[in-house]
């Protein structure tokens, strides 16, 4: 590609601004088409070439603005891998499983590339292909020292500065295009695509599970579980402990407890903290072997057992790693989300080169989140950050399960928001915070819901009783372990 005659000066500006790469967000469902057609085209070039965009990131209104400003033939690139418009596209349902493509900085030096100090269609935007246009960008905002939420309105505006590349970016300039498990053929149109969420969970390609547990005072309300009256916190602790034990047992092969995944528990109320007790207290992720060797305690509990004569309730001994807690005035899930994000940032770096089944986060709560200004906006943004994280096999899956002693208005794994009409506005909040499940979950989901839909379901439930919570936990923790590894 032909560069600007003085491209080294542009390179120096970016070097001084500590910019080493550019970014473009899209949806996993678009990846096959991008590879098949040899790179990224502008939305208008896609239209003219008959290329269908499965999940367009731009809205109709933004395309109208592009046409107004004659920017329809430009591919938009950002200086940050967490562009706020990605969250807007998720909130409005245009994309559901976002990924971020890393773009070679060389594209910024091409002859027809432009620069804008904010969204190029905004009033007052300084845009063009000259050196002064690039120098107008506020590079200090991209150092990572300040969260987007903490910026003032002017800074937020400049955080959307962009590079506009004319028409097309070939695959070879998308530097992480080979990181998603899809082979890059010599002839791009001859493509054997990899289906997301199909990676085997092995010791070489592990996954991770994070359980977020509401421990606010409202969890002290009474419920009935297996014929015994107890608090919600007691019931949830029993169920989470049982699920952890089941995950550990799935790792036992030939007398060895294999490291197929990492597991973490985060409790939240007024604050958030890791939930392990005993020898593992204070730890974040722990291995199945560590869990097997370091139970906190053992208890006698009542458990349902299916027999030919029906369902019996028997007393059995079970191991425990977490304790029931119900205290504090607030439900500050945002603190738990931030802890989970930090955990997964490190986990993703460690497993960056592997085809790992994406981590799963299961959030269990009995009420609305509070304890912060604008809780809906903030928590939806934080949940979008978690859902935006991805391995080579797909995006992180975030489940939000609302439990209650009264399950008369139950909603389970809906297909769309129309199913929420019989419950309150809070269900829409949970819906927006939750992941869109891949179709590999459909057989179990259909069995639970009693339907046979082929549509994708949202990983949320509202007004769930304890028995249903167990079923949801089973669906949400698939391990699909290869027996030979």
C-alpha positions as CSV (number, residue, x, y, z in Angstrom):
1,X,0.0,0.0,0.0
2,X,1.3,3.4,-0.9
3,X,2.4,5.5,2.1
4,X,2.3,9.2,2.6
5,X,5.4,11.0,1.4
6,X,6.3,12.1,4.9
7,X,5.0,9.0,6.7
8,X,8.0,8.9,9.1
9,X,6.7,12.1,10.7
10,X,3.3,10.5,11.4
11,X,5.1,7.5,12.8
12,X,7.0,9.7,15.2
13,X,3.8,11.4,16.5
14,X,2.3,7.9,17.3
15,X,5.6,6.8,18.9
16,X,5.6,9.9,21.1
17,X,1.9,9.2,21.9
18,X,2.9,5.6,23.0
19,X,0.6,4.0,20.3
20,X,1.9,0.7,19.0
21,X,-1.2,-0.7,17.4
22,X,-4.8,0.2,16.3
23,X,-8.0,-1.6,17.0
24,X,-11.3,-2.5,15.4
25,X,-14.2,-4.2,17.2
26,X,-16.5,-6.6,15.5
27,X,-18.6,-9.7,16.4
28,X,-17.4,-13.3,16.3
29,X,-20.1,-14.0,13.8
30,X,-18.4,-11.7,11.3
31,X,-15.0,-13.4,11.6
32,X,-15.6,-16.1,8.9
33,X,-16.7,-13.4,6.4
34,X,-13.7,-11.2,7.1
35,X,-11.3,-14.1,6.5
36,X,-13.2,-15.4,3.5
37,X,-13.1,-12.0,1.8
38,X,-9.4,-11.3,2.6
39,X,-9.8,-8.5,5.1
40,X,-11.9,-5.6,6.5
41,X,-14.0,-3.6,4.0
42,X,-15.9,-0.4,4.9
43,X,-19.6,-1.0,5.3
44,X,-20.3,0.8,2.0
45,X,-17.7,-1.3,0.2
46,X,-19.4,-4.4,1.6
47,X,-22.7,-3.2,0.2
48,X,-21.2,-2.6,-3.2
49,X,-19.5,-6.0,-3.3
50,X,-22.5,-7.9,-2.0
51,X,-20.8,-8.9,1.2
52,X,-23.4,-9.5,4.0
53,X,-22.3,-8.3,7.5
54,X,-23.9,-10.8,9.9
55,X,-23.6,-8.5,13.0
56,X,-22.9,-4.9,11.9
57,X,-21.4,-2.8,14.7
58,X,-22.7,0.5,13.2
59,X,-26.3,1.6,13.5
60,X,-28.5,3.0,10.7
61,X,-28.2,6.5,12.2
62,X,-24.4,6.3,12.2
63,X,-24.4,5.2,8.6
64,X,-26.5,8.1,7.7
65,X,-24.0,10.4,9.4
66,X,-21.2,8.7,7.4
67,X,-23.1,9.4,4.2
68,X,-23.6,13.0,5.2
69,X,-19.9,13.5,5.8
70,X,-18.8,11.3,2.9
71,X,-17.1,8.8,5.2
72,X,-19.0,5.7,4.1
73,X,-15.9,4.2,2.4
74,X,-13.7,4.3,5.4
75,X,-12.9,1.5,7.9
76,X,-12.9,3.1,11.4
77,X,-10.0,2.2,13.8
78,X,-9.5,3.3,17.4
79,X,-6.6,3.9,19.7
80,X,-8.1,1.8,22.4
81,X,-9.1,-1.9,22.6
82,X,-12.2,-1.0,24.7
83,X,-14.0,1.6,22.6
84,X,-17.2,2.9,24.2
85,X,-19.2,2.4,21.0
86,X,-18.5,-1.4,21.4
87,X,-20.6,-1.2,24.5
88,X,-23.3,0.8,22.8
89,X,-23.5,-1.8,20.0
90,X,-23.8,-4.5,22.6
91,X,-26.5,-2.6,24.6
92,X,-28.5,-2.1,21.4
93,X,-28.2,-5.7,20.4
94,X,-26.3,-5.3,17.2
95,X,-23.4,-7.4,18.4
96,X,-23.4,-10.0,21.1
97,X,-20.0,-11.8,21.1
98,X,-17.5,-9.0,20.5
99,X,-13.9,-9.4,19.6
100,X,-11.2,-6.8,19.0
101,X,-9.0,-7.0,15.9
102,X,-5.5,-5.6,16.3
103,X,-4.4,-3.6,13.3
104,X,-0.8,-2.9,12.2
105,X,0.1,0.7,12.8
106,X,1.3,0.9,9.2
107,X,-2.3,1.4,8.0
108,X,-2.2,4.8,9.7
109,X,0.6,5.9,7.2
110,X,-1.2,5.0,4.0
111,X,-1.7,7.8,1.5
112,X,-5.5,8.0,1.9
113,X,-5.7,7.5,5.7
114,X,-7.4,10.2,7.8
115,X,-7.4,11.1,11.4
116,X,-10.1,12.6,13.7
117,X,-9.7,13.9,17.2
118,X,-13.1,12.5,18.2
119,X,-15.8,10.5,16.4
120,X,-15.3,11.8,12.9
121,X,-19.0,12.6,12.4
122,X,-19.4,14.6,15.6
123,X,-19.8,18.4,15.4
124,X,-16.4,20.2,15.7
125,X,-14.4,17.1,14.8
126,X,-10.9,18.0,13.4
127,X,-10.4,15.4,10.7
128,X,-8.3,15.0,7.6
129,X,-5.2,13.3,6.3
130,X,-2.6,15.8,7.3
131,X,0.0,15.7,10.1
132,X,-1.8,18.4,12.1
133,X,-5.0,16.3,12.1
134,X,-3.0,13.4,13.8
135,X,-1.3,15.8,16.2
136,X,-4.8,17.0,17.4
137,X,-5.5,13.6,18.9
138,X,-5.3,13.5,22.8
139,X,-3.0,10.6,23.1
140,X,-2.6,11.0,26.9
141,X,-6.1,9.6,27.3
142,X,-5.0,6.2,26.0
143,X,-2.3,5.5,28.6
144,X,-4.6,3.4,30.7
145,X,-4.1,5.5,33.8
146,X,-7.7,6.6,33.9
147,X,-10.9,4.6,33.5
148,X,-13.4,5.8,30.8
149,X,-16.1,6.1,33.5
150,X,-14.0,8.5,35.5
151,X,-13.4,10.9,32.5
152,X,-15.2,14.1,32.2
153,X,-17.5,14.6,29.2
154,X,-14.8,16.4,27.1
155,X,-12.3,13.7,27.7
156,X,-14.9,11.0,26.8
157,X,-15.4,12.8,23.5
158,X,-11.7,12.8,22.7
159,X,-11.4,9.2,23.8
160,X,-13.3,8.3,20.6
161,X,-10.5,9.6,18.4
162,X,-10.0,7.5,15.3
163,X,-8.0,6.6,12.2
164,X,-10.0,6.2,9.0
165,X,-8.6,3.8,6.4
166,X,-9.9,4.1,2.9
167,X,-11.9,1.1,1.5
168,X,-10.0,-2.0,2.7
169,X,-7.5,-3.5,5.2
170,X,-6.0,-6.7,3.9
171,X,-5.8,-9.7,6.3
172,X,-2.0,-9.5,6.7
173,X,-2.4,-6.1,8.5
174,X,-4.8,-7.7,11.1
175,X,-2.0,-8.9,13.3
176,X,-4.1,-11.2,15.6
177,X,-6.3,-12.7,12.9
178,X,-4.7,-16.1,13.4
179,X,-5.5,-16.2,17.1
180,X,-9.2,-17.3,16.8
181,X,-8.7,-20.9,15.7
182,X,-9.8,-20.4,12.1
183,X,-7.2,-21.5,9.5
184,X,-6.1,-18.7,7.2
185,X,-6.1,-20.3,3.7
186,X,-3.8,-19.2,0.9
187,X,-6.9,-18.5,-1.1
188,X,-9.1,-16.7,1.3
189,X,-12.4,-17.7,-0.3
190,X,-11.6,-21.4,0.3
191,X,-12.3,-21.3,4.0
192,X,-12.7,-24.1,6.5
193,X,-14.2,-22.2,9.4
194,X,-13.9,-23.2,13.0
195,X,-17.1,-23.2,15.0
196,X,-16.8,-21.2,18.2
197,X,-17.3,-22.9,21.6
198,X,-16.1,-26.3,20.4
199,X,-12.7,-26.5,22.0
200,X,-12.0,-29.6,24.1
201,X,-11.2,-28.9,27.7
202,X,-7.9,-30.7,28.5
203,X,-4.9,-30.1,30.7
204,X,-3.2,-28.3,27.7
205,X,-6.3,-26.3,26.9
206,X,-8.1,-25.6,30.2
207,X,-11.0,-23.3,30.9
208,X,-12.1,-21.4,34.0
209,X,-15.2,-21.0,36.2
210,X,-16.0,-18.0,38.4
211,X,-18.9,-18.1,40.8
212,X,-20.2,-14.7,42.0
213,X,-22.4,-15.0,45.1
214,X,-24.7,-12.3,46.5
215,X,-24.0,-12.2,50.3
216,X,-26.1,-9.1,51.2
217,X,-28.6,-9.1,54.1
218,X,-31.5,-9.9,51.8
219,X,-30.0,-13.4,51.4
220,X,-31.2,-14.1,55.0
221,X,-34.8,-14.5,53.7
222,X,-36.2,-18.0,54.2
223,X,-36.7,-20.6,51.5
224,X,-37.4,-24.3,51.3
225,X,-34.7,-26.6,49.9
226,X,-35.0,-30.4,49.8
227,X,-37.8,-30.3,52.3
228,X,-35.9,-28.2,54.9
229,X,-36.5,-24.5,55.6
230,X,-33.3,-22.4,55.5
231,X,-32.0,-19.1,54.3
232,X,-31.3,-18.3,50.7
233,X,-27.6,-17.9,51.6
234,X,-27.6,-21.4,53.2
235,X,-29.2,-22.9,50.1
236,X,-27.0,-21.2,47.6
237,X,-23.8,-22.1,49.6
238,X,-24.9,-25.8,49.5
239,X,-25.6,-25.7,45.8
240,X,-22.3,-23.9,44.9
241,X,-20.3,-26.3,47.1
242,X,-22.0,-29.3,45.4
243,X,-21.3,-27.8,41.9
244,X,-17.6,-27.3,42.8
245,X,-17.4,-30.8,44.1
246,X,-18.9,-32.1,40.9
247,X,-16.4,-30.2,38.9
248,X,-13.6,-31.7,41.0
249,X,-14.9,-35.2,40.5
250,X,-15.0,-34.7,36.7
251,X,-11.2,-34.2,36.9
252,X,-10.4,-37.4,38.6
253,X,-8.8,-39.9,36.2
254,X,-6.9,-43.0,37.2
255,X,-6.4,-41.8,40.7
256,X,-5.1,-38.4,39.5
257,X,-6.9,-35.1,39.8
258,X,-6.2,-33.4,36.6
259,X,-6.0,-29.6,36.0
260,X,-8.8,-29.2,33.5
261,X,-9.8,-25.8,34.7
262,X,-9.4,-23.1,37.3
263,X,-12.1,-22.2,39.8
264,X,-12.8,-19.0,41.8
265,X,-15.6,-17.9,44.1
266,X,-16.2,-14.2,44.8
267,X,-18.8,-13.1,47.4
268,X,-20.2,-9.6,47.4
269,X,-22.4,-7.3,49.5
270,X,-21.0,-4.1,51.0
271,X,-17.7,-5.2,49.6
272,X,-16.3,-8.1,47.5
273,X,-13.8,-10.8,48.5
274,X,-12.7,-14.3,47.5
275,X,-15.0,-16.8,49.1
276,X,-12.7,-19.7,49.9
277,X,-12.4,-20.8,53.6
278,X,-9.8,-22.8,55.5
279,X,-6.4,-23.5,53.9
280,X,-7.5,-21.8,50.6
281,X,-8.7,-18.5,52.2
282,X,-7.6,-15.4,50.4
283,X,-6.8,-17.4,47.2
284,X,-8.3,-16.4,43.8
285,X,-8.2,-19.2,41.2
286,X,-7.5,-22.7,42.6
287,X,-7.0,-26.0,40.8
288,X,-9.3,-29.1,41.2
289,X,-6.4,-30.9,43.0
290,X,-6.1,-28.1,45.5
291,X,-9.8,-28.2,46.2
292,X,-9.8,-32.0,46.5
293,X,-6.9,-31.8,49.0
294,X,-8.1,-28.8,51.0
295,X,-11.8,-29.0,51.9
296,X,-12.8,-26.5,54.5
297,X,-15.2,-28.8,56.3
298,X,-17.6,-31.8,55.8
299,X,-21.2,-31.7,56.7
300,X,-24.2,-34.1,56.7
301,X,-26.9,-32.8,54.4
302,X,-30.1,-34.0,52.8
303,X,-30.0,-34.8,49.1
304,X,-32.4,-36.0,46.5
305,X,-31.7,-39.4,45.0
306,X,-33.6,-40.8,42.0
307,X,-34.7,-44.4,42.3
308,X,-37.1,-46.7,40.5
309,X,-39.6,-46.0,43.2
310,X,-39.3,-42.2,42.7
311,X,-37.2,-39.4,44.3
312,X,-35.9,-40.1,47.8
313,X,-34.2,-37.7,50.2
314,X,-31.2,-39.2,51.9
315,X,-28.6,-37.9,54.4
316,X,-25.1,-37.8,52.8
317,X,-21.7,-36.4,53.8
318,X,-20.5,-33.5,51.6
319,X,-17.4,-31.4,51.5
320,X,-17.6,-27.6,51.8
321,X,-15.3,-24.8,50.6
322,X,-17.5,-21.8,51.1
323,X,-19.8,-20.7,53.9
324,X,-23.2,-19.0,53.8
325,X,-23.0,-15.2,54.5
326,X,-25.9,-12.7,54.6
327,X,-24.9,-9.3,55.9
328,X,-24.5,-5.6,54.9
329,X,-26.9,-3.1,53.4
330,X,-25.7,-3.1,49.8
331,X,-25.4,-5.4,46.8
332,X,-22.3,-4.0,45.2
333,X,-21.9,-6.5,42.3
334,X,-19.7,-3.9,40.5
335,X,-16.9,-4.8,42.9
336,X,-17.2,-8.4,42.1
337,X,-17.3,-7.7,38.4
338,X,-14.1,-5.7,38.7
339,X,-12.4,-8.6,40.6
340,X,-13.5,-11.1,38.0
341,X,-12.2,-8.8,35.2
342,X,-8.8,-8.6,36.9
343,X,-8.7,-12.4,37.4
344,X,-9.5,-13.0,33.7
345,X,-7.1,-10.4,32.4
346,X,-4.3,-12.5,34.0
347,X,-5.8,-15.8,33.0
348,X,-6.2,-14.7,29.4
349,X,-2.6,-13.6,29.2
350,X,-1.4,-16.9,30.4
351,X,-3.5,-18.9,27.9
352,X,-3.3,-16.4,25.0
353,X,-1.8,-18.8,22.5
354,X,-4.1,-21.8,23.3
355,X,-7.5,-22.8,21.9
356,X,-9.2,-22.7,25.3
357,X,-13.0,-23.0,25.9
358,X,-14.0,-19.6,27.1
359,X,-14.3,-19.0,30.9
360,X,-17.7,-19.0,32.4
361,X,-19.0,-16.5,35.1
362,X,-22.1,-17.5,37.0
363,X,-23.6,-14.6,39.1
364,X,-26.3,-15.6,41.7
365,X,-28.3,-12.9,43.3
366,X,-31.6,-12.3,45.0
367,X,-32.1,-8.6,44.4
368,X,-31.3,-5.5,42.5
369,X,-27.7,-4.2,42.6
370,X,-27.1,-0.9,44.4
371,X,-24.5,0.9,46.5
372,X,-23.2,3.1,43.6
373,X,-24.5,6.0,41.5
374,X,-26.2,4.9,38.3
375,X,-26.0,1.2,39.2
376,X,-27.7,0.0,36.0
377,X,-25.5,2.0,33.6
378,X,-22.3,1.1,35.5
379,X,-23.0,-2.6,36.0
380,X,-24.2,-3.0,32.4
381,X,-20.9,-1.5,31.2
382,X,-18.8,-3.7,33.5
383,X,-20.7,-6.8,32.4
384,X,-20.1,-5.8,28.7
385,X,-16.4,-5.6,29.5
386,X,-16.5,-9.2,30.8
387,X,-18.5,-10.4,27.8
388,X,-16.1,-8.7,25.5
389,X,-13.2,-10.8,26.7
390,X,-12.4,-13.8,24.5
391,X,-10.2,-16.8,23.9
392,X,-9.5,-18.3,20.5
393,X,-12.7,-20.3,20.9
394,X,-15.2,-17.6,21.7
395,X,-16.3,-14.9,24.2
396,X,-16.5,-15.2,28.0
397,X,-20.0,-16.4,29.0
398,X,-21.6,-14.4,31.8
399,X,-24.7,-15.9,33.5
400,X,-27.0,-13.8,35.8
401,X,-29.4,-15.9,37.9
402,X,-31.9,-14.2,40.1
403,X,-33.2,-16.4,43.0
404,X,-36.3,-15.9,45.1
405,X,-38.5,-17.8,47.6
406,X,-41.4,-17.0,45.3
407,X,-40.9,-18.5,41.8
408,X,-44.4,-17.9,40.5
409,X,-43.2,-15.6,37.7
410,X,-40.2,-17.5,36.5
411,X,-38.3,-16.7,33.3
412,X,-35.6,-19.1,32.2
413,X,-33.0,-18.5,29.5
414,X,-35.2,-16.3,27.2
415,X,-34.8,-15.9,23.5
416,X,-35.9,-12.3,23.4
417,X,-37.2,-9.5,25.7
418,X,-40.8,-10.4,24.9
419,X,-40.5,-13.2,27.4
420,X,-39.9,-10.6,30.2
421,X,-43.3,-8.9,29.9
422,X,-44.8,-10.7,32.9
423,X,-42.0,-9.6,35.3
424,X,-40.5,-6.3,36.4
425,X,-38.0,-3.9,34.8
426,X,-35.1,-5.6,36.7
427,X,-35.4,-8.6,34.4
428,X,-34.5,-6.4,31.5
429,X,-31.4,-5.2,33.3
430,X,-30.3,-8.8,33.9
431,X,-31.1,-9.6,30.3
432,X,-28.8,-6.8,29.1
433,X,-26.0,-7.9,31.4
434,X,-26.0,-11.5,30.3
435,X,-24.3,-13.4,27.4
436,X,-26.0,-14.8,24.3
437,X,-25.4,-18.5,24.6
438,X,-24.0,-20.6,21.6
439,X,-26.4,-23.2,20.1
440,X,-24.4,-26.0,21.7
441,X,-26.3,-25.3,24.9
442,X,-29.7,-25.7,23.2
443,X,-30.4,-29.4,23.9
444,X,-30.1,-28.9,27.7
445,X,-31.9,-25.5,27.6
446,X,-34.8,-27.0,25.6
447,X,-35.1,-29.8,28.1
448,X,-35.3,-27.3,31.0
449,X,-37.7,-25.0,29.2
450,X,-39.8,-27.7,27.6
451,X,-39.5,-26.4,24.1
452,X,-37.5,-27.2,21.0
453,X,-36.4,-23.8,19.8
454,X,-33.3,-23.5,17.5
455,X,-32.8,-19.9,18.5
456,X,-30.0,-18.8,20.8
457,X,-30.9,-18.1,24.4
458,X,-29.7,-15.4,26.8
459,X,-27.9,-16.7,29.9
460,X,-30.2,-15.2,32.5
461,X,-33.0,-16.4,34.7
462,X,-35.5,-14.5,36.9
463,X,-37.4,-15.6,40.0
464,X,-35.6,-19.0,40.1
465,X,-36.2,-21.6,42.9
466,X,-33.4,-23.7,44.3
467,X,-34.1,-26.8,42.2
468,X,-34.0,-24.8,39.0
469,X,-30.8,-23.1,40.2
470,X,-29.2,-26.6,40.3
471,X,-30.3,-27.3,36.8
472,X,-29.0,-23.9,35.5
473,X,-25.7,-24.5,37.2
474,X,-25.4,-27.9,35.5
475,X,-26.1,-26.3,32.1
476,X,-23.7,-23.4,32.8
477,X,-20.7,-25.6,33.7
478,X,-20.1,-27.9,30.7
479,X,-16.7,-29.6,30.7
480,X,-16.8,-31.9,27.6
481,X,-13.6,-33.4,28.8
482,X,-11.7,-35.6,26.3
483,X,-11.3,-38.9,28.1
484,X,-7.9,-39.6,26.6
485,X,-6.0,-36.5,27.7
